[in-house]
Amino acid sequence: MAFRQGAMVSVDVLYRWSPPRVRRVLDAVVSVAALTLMLIVLWWGWDYAMRGRVQSMAGLESISMVWAYLALPVGSVFCLFGIAGNYLDPKRLELETAQ
């Protein structure tokens, strides 16, 4: 199935048509869902990294795989800051620049 460039449907119609109070509730729901996902990634990523302490990198036997596996929890911590920052000070420039 081929998609044409102009065939995309906007998913922000509910946000555009909502009053400011409902928009803030929608922002909160989306932020809580994203925070929940990132906390799950943080928890399981940390667990995965700690389980990989006994492994070493192929070709670099002196370096533990824990350093590679820590990308998941470290990245999720940065995402937590980004989600909180976006909730506190949202920038909606994509609506003004949409074609």
Secondary structure, DSSP 8 states (H G I E B T S, - for coil): ----GGG---S-HHHHHS-HHHHHHHHHHHHHHHHHHHHHHHHHHHHHHHHGGG-EETTEEEEETHHHHTHHHHHHHHHHHHHHHHHHS---HHHHS--
